[in-house]
Amino acid sequence: MPPEEVTRLDAYGPQITTSKRSKEVELRRALACAEWALRVVGRPGHGHLAHLVTEAREVVQESFETLRAAGVAAASARYVYPASARLMVRAAWVDEAVRVARAVAEQSGWQAVPWEELLQQLLEIGSNSHA
């Protein structure tokens, strides 16, 4: 991230610090990252990143399958989802967003990465209107 973008990011510090955190909210934020990655690579002008659409969709699909399998296994053990499966899925979705942001920045320049749109969406998740 270029220095001028870091300055813009720093302005969100207070909101980030006070944002709601819970397992459910963090899972919803991670899913929002995966969805953002799919939207970004699907935007006009990003045709050179078309291969990432397929890869991003595969990550999301594999993640849902992992959660579904973990849920079935956990049901017999009286848990909702094992923490390790949730963490693995969240990490995969967030990593996918980072990978897409890097690819877009490398190919089209950092100005083509709508990171602020994603950050605002993530902050909104878990706010009073989305709690």
PEFEN-V468204 format. One record per helix or strand of 3 or more residues. SS is the DSSP state (H for helix, E for strand). FROM is the first residue (numbers start at 1). LEN is the number of residues. If there is no record, write none. Layout:
ss->SS from->FROM len->LEN
ss->SS from->FROM len->LEN
This chain:
ss->H from->3 len->8
ss->H from->13 len->6
ss->H from->23 len->19
ss->H from->47 len->30
ss->H from->83 len->26
ss->H from->110 len->3
ss->H from->115 len->10
